[in-house]
Amino acid sequence: MKKTVFGVLISAILAVSAGLSPVAAKPFRWANDGDVNSMDPYARNETFLLTFMLNVYEPLVRRDASLKLEPALATEWKQTAPTVWRFALRHGVKFHDGSPFSADDVVFSFKRVTSGGSNLKGNFATAKDIRKIDDFTVEFDTDGVDPIFPDQLTVWGIMSKAWAEKNNAVVAADITKNEESFATRNANGTGPFVLKLREPDVKTVLVPNPNWWDKAKHDITEATFFRIGNDATRVAALLSGEVDFVYTVPPQDHDRLSRTPGLKIVQGPELRVIYLSFDQLRDELTDSPLKGKNPFKDKRVRQAFYQAIDVEAIKTRVMRNQSVPIGSLIGPGVNGYVPEIGKRAAPFDPEAARKLLAAAGYPQGFEVTLDCPNDRYVNDEAICTAVVGMLARIGMKVNLNAQTRARFFAKVNAPGFNTSFYLLGWTPATYDAHNVLISLMHSRDNARSRGQFNNGGYANPEVDKLTDLVAKEIDKTKRQEYITKAFKLLADDFGYIPLHQQTIVWAMKQNIDVVQTPDNYFFLRNVNIK
């Protein structure tokens, strides 16, 4: 059987690795509670999948250690007109299979990421079209002025047009429908690491790309990622030396690991907000025995849930003080956040919550299911368990449906949004309030790629208008006024129940050096092994 160019490359890499002395070889083994789920960089707009695949695929523009934009596959960019962005592409870049990178790949990737089962369509809500100027220049037309357009491209990995066409992966498979394509289990990017082995839900192995255009700062010879769902088993693997690094550290093990000789903890605040929300669109809930009714369409019911949940208790008892309670879907560190936005809409008050339920016609409460992941966020299932107990105090019967992230996202995300009550988390990809406005707060509008992650169907026409104004406003004072007003309207509607910003906690061997940023992105290119 003939070897492909890609196979020859992998063999060469392995041969080089095999020739290294035991001292020089620096394999890196790390673990997380959930798997990547797909090798397709457009499969899911979720931090862990994106950060993992950005080791393999690269965007036009990336962020440095201080989260500032810097060149990647594009060397420079500028506005040539109020609604036109031009990008000059990097020369001499090759994909992992040896084929050259050009403007054709960027044009193809734009069409792929904005169609089919792509989960990143919302990042391109203002992009009307793309055109190739020459082999190393492309231009984007935007729907009105978009001053932060480049910020929306930092997680968009460019794919090879020829590779996708050859392997029938021109369209992104819809992971929410359990669809697969060749790109689901295989990869061909331009990034610093090459996919060597993929065993879903077990392990994924990456090796360095010897032909990477950038200068490698890492010293990894092979990186093996293990999916270890059980918290105790994952921590035990670090303690025993079976893995070098743990991406998600259970709060209950933080102190123990920090005191263990040979290990260290790296931690800091995260931009992500963990929140609850409800189906506010259907006339009848899908996950409740109630017939012909949707209590969540009544603001009083939403407010009752809001006031029944004690975020301070979740912070101290569930999160072990590794979270910061917040009253908004954005927090400090996100452009557009001001303290006024972060205030909670109403205080914790179970008695007031019971009265609100009674006034809405549910004095004995009602039954509903809470959808929750059990391997996505820090203590996610424990948070949901606590919420179930808190709501029971006001007469609610809440059934917890905790599932792995693959099943959870397939249920609650588009196209079905098959949920009545759910827990999710969100990090603004652009580090700007507009990302939350257009993704979570704008009413669902598939044609304009708005509300793509508005799972509960929240809708307020005034918020929609403000979202469009924020997108095009270049006057900072006016833009902040629009942002503040939109978030105030959402708070008054009790459309979401913000809980907290979780703390990023990574644990590792003492000889591992990493770069941690508030977006919780973990890049192998920044790892060094002493």
C-alpha positions in Angstrom: 0.0 0.0 0.0 1.4 3.4 -1.0 2.1 6.0 1.6 0.4 9.4 1.2 2.5 12.6 1.5 0.8 13.0 4.9 1.8 9.5 5.9 5.4 10.1 4.9 5.5 13.2 7.0 4.2 11.4 10.1 6.8 8.6 9.5 9.6 11.2 9.3 8.4 12.9 12.5 8.3 9.6 14.3 11.8 8.6 13.0 13.2 11.9 14.3 11.5 11.3 17.7 12.8 7.8 17.9 16.4 9.0 17.3 16.3 11.3 20.3 18.1 10.3 23.4 16.1 9.6 26.6 17.2 12.8 28.1 16.3 15.0 25.0 12.9 13.4 24.5 10.2 15.4 26.2 6.8 13.8 25.8 3.9 15.7 27.4 0.8 13.9 28.8 -2.2 15.8 29.9 -5.9 15.2 30.9 -9.3 16.7 31.1 -12.7 15.5 32.2 -14.3 15.8 28.7 -13.1 14.9 25.3 -12.6 17.2 22.3 -15.6 15.4 20.6 -14.4 16.3 17.0 -11.3 17.1 15.0 -13.4 19.5 12.9 -12.5 23.0 14.0 -16.0 24.2 13.2 -17.9 21.5 15.0 -18.6 23.3 18.2 -18.2 26.9 19.5 -16.8 25.6 22.8 -13.6 26.7 24.5 -12.0 23.3 25.0 -12.6 22.1 21.4 -11.4 25.4 20.0 -8.3 25.6 22.2 -7.3 22.0 21.4 -7.8 22.3 17.6 -6.0 25.6 17.5 -2.9 23.5 18.1 -3.5 22.0 14.7 -5.3 24.6 12.7 -4.5 28.3 12.7 -6.5 31.5 12.3 -5.6 34.6 10.2 -5.2 36.5 13.5 -4.3 35.1 16.9 -3.8 36.4 20.4 -0.6 36.7 22.3 -0.1 36.0 26.0 -1.6 39.3 27.0 -4.6 38.6 24.7 -3.6 41.3 22.2 -4.1 40.6 18.5 -1.0 39.5 16.5 -0.3 38.1 13.0 -0.8 34.4 12.3 -1.7 33.3 8.7 -2.3 37.0 7.9 0.7 39.3 8.3 -1.3 42.5 8.3 -4.9 43.8 8.0 -6.6 47.1 7.5 -9.9 48.7 6.6 -9.7 50.0 3.0 -13.3 51.3 3.3 -15.7 51.6 6.2 -17.2 48.2 5.3 -14.2 46.5 3.8 -11.4 44.6 5.6 -8.3 43.6 3.7 -5.9 40.8 4.9 -2.4 40.2 3.5 -1.6 36.5 3.8 1.6 34.9 4.9 3.8 33.4 2.1 5.5 30.0 2.3 3.1 28.3 4.6 2.3 24.7 4.1 -0.5 22.4 5.4 0.6 19.3 7.2 0.2 17.2 4.0 2.7 19.4 2.3 0.3 21.4 0.1 0.7 25.2 0.0 -1.5 27.7 1.8 -3.2 30.4 -0.3 -6.1 32.8 -0.6 -8.2 29.9 -2.1 -8.1 28.1 1.3 -9.3 31.2 3.1 -12.2 31.8 0.7 -13.1 28.1 1.0 -12.9 28.1 4.8 -15.1 31.2 5.0 -17.8 29.5 2.9 -17.5 26.3 5.0 -17.6 28.1 8.4 -20.7 30.0 7.5 -22.7 27.1 6.2 -23.7 23.5 6.9 -23.3 22.2 10.4 -20.7 24.8 11.4 -21.1 26.0 15.0 -19.1 29.2 14.4 -21.5 31.0 12.1 -22.2 33.6 14.8 -18.6 34.8 14.6 -19.3 36.0 11.1 -22.7 37.6 11.6 -21.5 40.9 10.1 -19.6 39.4 7.2 -21.5 39.6 3.9 -18.9 38.2 1.6 -15.2 37.4 0.9 -13.2 37.8 -2.3 -9.8 36.8 -3.5 -7.7 39.8 -4.7 -4.7 37.6 -5.5 -3.1 34.5 -4.2 -2.1 36.2 -0.9 -4.7 38.8 -0.4 -8.4 38.6 0.6 -11.1 41.1 1.4 -14.2 40.8 3.5 -17.3 43.0 3.1 -19.1 43.7 6.3 -22.8 44.5 6.9 -22.1 48.1 8.0 -19.1 49.3 9.9 -17.6 46.6 12.1 -14.6 48.0 14.1 -13.9 44.7 15.9 -14.1 42.4 12.9 -10.5 41.0 13.2 -11.2 40.1 16.9 -13.9 37.7 15.7 -11.4 35.7 13.6 -9.0 34.5 16.4 -10.6 31.0 16.8 -11.3 30.5 13.0 -8.9 27.8 11.9 -8.2 27.8 8.2 -8.7 24.5 6.4 -7.2 23.2 3.2 -9.6 23.4 0.2 -7.9 20.6 -1.7 -7.9 18.3 1.4 -11.5 18.9 2.2 -12.6 18.3 -1.4 -10.5 15.2 -1.7 -12.0 13.7 1.4 -15.6 14.8 1.0 -15.4 17.2 3.9 -16.5 20.3 2.1 -19.4 20.9 4.5 -19.1 20.8 8.3 -20.9 17.8 9.8 -23.7 18.8 12.3 -22.4 17.3 15.6 -25.8 18.0 17.2 -27.2 15.4 14.9 -24.4 13.0 15.5 -23.2 13.5 11.9 -19.6 12.7 10.9 -17.3 13.4 8.0 -13.7 12.7 7.3 -12.8 15.9 9.2 -14.4 14.5 12.4 -11.6 12.1 13.0 -8.8 13.5 10.8 -7.1 16.8 10.5 -4.8 18.8 8.2 -3.9 22.2 9.4 -0.9 24.6 9.2 -0.4 24.8 13.0 2.5 23.8 15.3 1.2 20.3 15.9 0.1 17.4 13.6 -2.6 14.9 14.5 -1.0 11.4 14.9 -3.7 9.4 16.6 -7.3 9.8 17.5 -9.2 7.5 19.8 -12.4 9.2 20.7 -13.1 9.4 24.5 -9.8 7.7 25.2 -6.8 9.6 23.9 -5.6 11.9 21.1 -1.9 12.2 20.2 -0.2 15.2 18.5 3.4 15.6 17.3 5.3 18.7 16.4 5.1 20.1 12.8 8.7 20.3 11.6 7.6 22.6 8.8 5.8 25.2 10.9 6.3 28.7 9.6 6.7 30.2 13.1 9.6 29.6 15.5 8.7 26.9 18.1 9.0 28.1 21.7 7.9 24.7 23.1 10.1 21.7 23.6 7.5 18.9 23.3 8.3 15.9 21.2 4.9 14.3 21.5 1.7 15.5 23.3 -0.9 12.9 24.4 -4.2 14.0 25.7 -6.3 11.6 27.8 -10.0 12.0 28.6 -10.4 11.0 32.2 -13.9 11.8 33.3 -13.8 10.8 36.9 -12.3 13.6 39.1 -10.6 11.3 41.6 -9.0 9.2 38.8 -7.8 12.3 37.0 -6.2 13.7 40.1 -4.7 10.3 40.9 -3.1 10.2 37.5 -1.3 13.4 38.2 -0.2 12.3 41.7 1.2 9.1 40.3 3.0 10.7 37.5 0.9 9.1 34.7 0.1 12.6 33.4 2.0 15.9 33.6 -0.8 18.4 33.5 -4.5 18.5 34.4 -6.7 21.1 32.7 -9.7 20.9 34.9 -9.0 20.6 38.7 -11.8 19.7 41.1 -12.1 22.5 43.7 -12.0 19.9 46.5 -8.5 18.8 45.4 -7.0 22.2 45.1 -5.4 22.5 48.5 -4.2 18.9 48.4 -2.4 19.3 45.1 -0.9 22.7 46.0 0.7 21.1 49.0 2.0 18.0 47.2 5.8 18.1 46.6 6.7 18.1 42.9 3.4 19.6 41.9 2.2 23.2 41.5 -1.1 25.0 40.9 -1.5 27.9 38.4 -4.7 29.8 38.8 -6.4 33.1 37.8 -9.8 34.7 37.0 -11.7 33.5 34.0 -13.8 35.6 31.6 -16.4 32.8 31.3 -19.8 33.3 33.0 -21.8 30.3 34.2 -25.5 30.8 33.9 -29.0 29.2 33.9 -31.8 30.0 31.5 -35.2 28.7 30.4 -37.3 28.0 27.3 -39.2 31.3 26.9 -40.4 30.6 23.4 -42.5 27.5 23.2 -46.2 27.6 24.3 -45.7 24.2 26.0 -42.5 22.9 27.8 -41.0 19.8 26.3 -39.5 18.6 29.6 -42.4 19.0 32.0 -45.7 17.1 32.6 -47.6 20.4 32.3 -49.8 20.5 29.2 -50.5 23.5 27.2 -48.4 25.8 29.4 -45.0 27.3 29.6 -44.6 29.0 33.0 -41.3 30.5 31.9 -43.0 32.9 29.5 -44.2 34.7 32.7 -41.6 37.1 34.0 -42.8 36.4 37.6 -41.8 32.7 37.3 -38.3 33.6 35.9 -37.8 36.1 38.8 -38.9 33.5 41.3 -36.3 31.1 40.1 -33.7 33.9 40.1 -34.5 34.9 43.8 -34.6 31.2 44.9 -31.0 30.6 44.0 -28.3 31.5 46.5 -25.2 32.3 44.4 -23.1 32.9 47.6 -23.9 29.4 48.9 -22.8 28.0 45.5 -19.6 30.0 45.8 -18.7 28.8 49.3 -20.1 25.3 49.5 -19.9 24.0 45.9 -17.1 26.0 44.4 -15.0 26.2 47.5 -14.5 29.9 47.0 -13.1 29.3 43.5 -15.8 31.5 41.8 -16.9 35.1 41.8 -20.7 35.6 41.8 -21.9 38.0 39.2 -25.2 39.6 38.0 -24.5 39.7 34.3 -23.5 37.6 31.3 -20.2 39.6 31.1 -17.8 40.4 33.8 -14.5 42.3 34.4 -12.0 41.8 31.6 -14.7 42.0 28.8 -14.8 45.2 26.8 -18.1 47.0 27.6 -18.4 45.8 31.2 -19.1 48.4 33.8 -19.9 47.8 37.5 -23.5 48.9 36.8 -24.0 45.9 34.5 -22.6 43.5 37.1 -25.1 44.2 39.8 -27.6 41.4 40.5 -31.2 42.1 39.3 -32.8 41.0 42.6 -31.6 39.6 46.0 -31.7 36.0 47.2 -35.2 35.8 48.8 -37.0 32.4 48.9 -40.1 33.9 50.5 -40.4 36.5 47.8 -39.9 33.7 45.2 -42.7 31.7 46.7 -45.0 34.7 46.5 -44.1 35.3 42.9 -44.8 31.7 41.9 -48.2 31.9 43.6 -49.1 35.2 41.9 -48.2 33.5 38.6 -50.7 30.7 39.3 -48.2 28.1 40.6 -48.6 28.1 44.5 -47.5 24.5 44.7 -44.8 25.0 42.0 -44.5 22.7 39.0 -42.3 19.9 37.6 -39.5 20.5 35.1 -36.2 19.0 34.0 -32.8 20.8 34.4 -30.3 19.9 31.7 -26.7 20.0 32.9 -23.3 18.8 31.6 -21.3 16.7 34.0 -17.9 17.1 32.3 -17.8 20.6 30.9 -17.5 23.2 33.7 -15.9 23.2 37.1 -18.3 21.2 39.4 -21.1 21.6 36.8 -23.2 18.7 38.1 -22.7 19.7 41.7 -23.9 23.2 40.9 -27.0 21.8 39.3 -27.6 19.5 42.2 -27.5 22.5 44.5 -29.9 24.4 42.3 -32.4 21.5 42.4 -32.3 21.7 46.2 -32.7 25.4 46.3 -35.7 25.4 44.0 -37.3 22.6 46.1 -37.5 25.1 48.9 -40.0 27.1 46.9 -42.1 24.1 46.0 -40.5 23.3 42.6 -39.9 19.7 41.6 -36.8 19.8 39.4 -35.4 16.6 37.8 -31.7 16.7 37.1 -30.6 15.4 33.7 -26.8 15.4 33.9 -25.0 14.1 30.8 -21.6 14.1 29.2 -20.9 17.2 27.1 -21.4 15.4 23.8 -24.9 14.3 24.7 -25.7 17.5 26.5 -24.8 19.9 23.7 -26.6 17.7 21.2 -29.8 18.1 23.2 -29.8 21.7 24.2 -28.0 23.4 21.2 -29.3 24.3 17.8 -31.1 23.1 15.7 -33.5 21.6 18.2 -32.9 23.6 21.4 -34.6 20.6 23.1 -34.5 22.0 26.6 -36.8 23.7 29.1 -34.3 24.7 31.8 -30.5 24.4 31.4 -27.0 25.4 32.7 -24.4 26.7 30.3 -21.2 28.9 30.3 -20.0 31.5 27.8 -16.7 33.2 27.1 -17.0 36.1 24.6 -14.7 35.0 21.7 -14.0 38.6 20.9 -13.6 39.7 24.6 -16.3 42.2 23.7 -19.9 42.6 25.0 -21.2 42.5 21.4 -20.3 38.8 21.2 -22.8 38.1 24.1 -25.4 40.4 22.6 -25.4 38.8 19.2 -24.9 35.2 20.4 -27.0 34.9 23.5 -29.3 38.0 23.8 -30.4 38.7 20.3 -33.6 36.9 19.2 -33.0 33.8 17.0 -32.4 34.8 13.4 -30.7 32.1 11.5 -30.7 34.1 8.2 -28.6 36.8 9.8 -26.6 34.4 12.1 -28.0 36.0 15.3 -29.0 34.3 18.5 -27.2 31.1 17.5 -26.7 30.2 21.2 -29.9 31.7 22.5 -31.0 28.3 23.6 -34.0 29.6 25.5 -35.4 31.8 22.8 -35.2 35.0 24.8 -36.5 37.9 22.7 -36.8 41.6 23.2 -37.0 43.8 20.1 -35.3 46.7 21.9 -32.3 44.5 22.7 -32.2 43.4 19.1 -32.0 47.0 17.9 -29.3 47.9 20.5 -27.3 44.8 19.4 -27.2 46.2 15.8 -26.3 49.6 17.0 -23.4 48.3 19.1 -22.0 46.4 16.1 -21.6 49.6 14.0 -21.0 52.3 16.6 -17.5 53.7 16.7 -18.1 56.4 19.2 -17.0 54.8 22.5 -19.3 56.7 24.7 -22.4 56.0 22.6 -21.4 52.4 22.2 -21.2 52.0 26.0 -24.6 53.6 26.5 -26.1 51.0 24.1 -24.4 48.1 25.8 -25.4 49.2 29.3 -29.0 49.7 28.2 -29.2 46.3 26.5 -27.9 44.5 29.6 -30.2 46.5 31.9 -33.2 45.4 29.7 -32.1 41.7 30.0 -31.7 42.0 33.7 -35.2 43.5 34.0 -36.6 40.7 32.0 -34.9 38.0 34.1 -34.1 36.3 30.8 -31.0 34.6 32.3 -29.8 33.8 35.8 -26.0 34.6 35.9 -24.3 32.6 38.6 -20.6 33.3 38.6 -17.3 33.5 36.9 -15.3 30.4 37.7 -11.6 30.5 38.6 -9.2 28.8 36.2 -7.2 26.2 38.0 -4.6 24.1 36.3 -2.4 21.6 38.1 0.9 20.2 36.8 4.3 18.8 37.7 6.8 21.3 39.0 8.9 21.1 35.9 6.1 22.2 33.5 5.9 25.9 32.5 2.7 27.1 30.8 1.0 30.4 29.9 -2.4 30.9 31.4 -4.8 33.6 30.1 -8.3 34.6 31.3 -10.0 33.0 28.4 -8.8 29.5 29.6 -7.2 28.7 26.3 -4.3 26.3 26.6 -1.8 26.2 23.8 0.8 23.5 23.5 3.1 26.0 21.7 3.6 27.7 25.1 4.5 24.6 27.1 8.1 24.0 28.2 9.4 21.0 30.2 12.4 21.6 32.3 
